[in-house]
Structure formats: C-alpha cells, structure tokens
Amino acid sequence: MRVHEKLVIIGAATPTIIRVVDDINRLAAGNIQIIGFLDNAFATSKGCAFGIEVIGGFDAVNKFDRDEIVLINSIAGSIQKRVETTRYFLDLGYKFTNIVHPGVNTKYVTLGVGNLVYENALIQPFVRIGNHCVISSNSGIAHETTIGDYCFIGGASYICGKVEIEDEVFIGTGAKVLPRLKIGRSAEVGAGTIVHKPIRERQVVIGAFGKAR
C-alpha cells in the first residue's frame, strides 16, 4: 500500500470494506483516505452510504485525474458484473490497488493487483492470487494453491493445498475444495458444496457432494 492513497470504491452495497480500510490506517499505520463510492444503481436521498459520499455513477470517475486516485472494486455478487465494471475503469486508464486486512498474513504469498482481502482470511505460504479477486472473511486458502483473475472466494470456504482455480470462478459460502483439484474457468461452486473431483470450464456444482448441474 502506498502512502497517502486517495481511494475510490466501486460499489456502495457493503460497509465491510470501510472497516478494513479503518483497520489498515489504525493497525498498520496506513494513510488511506476514502474519497467516496461510485455506483450506478445505488440511490440515497442524502447522497451517502454508511457515512461515505456516493460521488455518482461510474462516469463520475472523470472528476478525478488518473494519477489522483486509486480504485478498488467491492462488487462481489456477480463475477460478470465485477469483470465488466473493472474493465470499464481499466480502459479509462485508472489504477487499482490491493486492500488487504492487516491481520491477514501474506508473507510468501504472491498477490496481483486490485484484490480485496477481508478480515480473518487465512492464506498459507506459496499461494498465488491473480488480479481483482475477492477473498472473503473467515475463508482459507491452503499452501501452493493458484487462483486466477476475477475470482470470488466466499466466506468460511476452504480451498485445500495445491488446488488450481482458473479465472472468473465463484466459490460459494462454506464450500470446500479437496486437494490437488482443478476448477475450470468461469465455473461456479454453490454454497456448502464439497468439491471432490475436477470441475470443467463453466460447470456449476451444488449441494453437499458437489452434484453437477
């Protein structure tokens, strides 16, 4: 995290990111100033969410010079929407940063850019995480696992060691992925699913035993 970053958050639907930034500033001597939210859908009569200004829709980013701010995308409910919104700002030339809770140990972890890592996530050594991923609270990623770009790892889920997760994969809340498996691009693992065999590209698996749909 660079010093004196001015942060603009894409998506105004969750307050948790605000607390993560507060903890970075309080516990890790960070100096991040949240300028506000950008959200096409969020409407409020007071023009704010959780006490932070909603600057406007996505096009309101043009109020800022490209070197004046950094961005983080908090949209997590839809991988497709996350990809589309992130690429919109990248195409305009704006830069993204990582927002990682200071309680998360990332030593011997390789992180790309634009990643959002919430509190109490466990990331073991020699994990590689690509760009623009969300790693939710109380999730676990075991050693030597590789995660591609634009992935979502749901809360209280656990990815065992040496798993390969390709780009744009959604792992639902409480899901478990057993060791040394591969999950193909754009696959979706439902909440509470136990993945015990490889998942093909765009395959959806749901239920306690990972039944394909």
C-alpha angles and dihedrals in degrees: 000000000000121000119263097012118177106213129203116191121214109218126028101210103099132053095195095088089059091060091047090055090046090053092048089054095043103038104027101035091246123163105209119151115199105218094185148277131294113207131154094198105037114101127184131162091224095047095236141096122208089348093306122111119255098219093195140267123331093279089063087079085083087077087076132065113241092245094045099073144022125218138220124187114222095178106119110150095084125034091201093053091046091052094046095048094045093050090049091062094039090055089054089055100250121145129234130212136199118254108198124170108245091231091065113094109223098170109137089011121122114218128184121204133287095032123149115205117183129208123290094019112146116215114177125210122291095020113145119209121185128210133310098006129150117221107190131215118285093009122135132213115187129216123300095007118145122212122188131214126303095013126153120212109193127223118282091007121135129211112196125219126298094011118152116215116184127210125304097012121157118211111189129222114291095004120148126210116196122224128290096008128137124224113198128229117290093005120149127216114196125228114284094010120148109215110206101160136036119287121220127229111289092000118145119212125186140172136043094300099038099254111191120240 
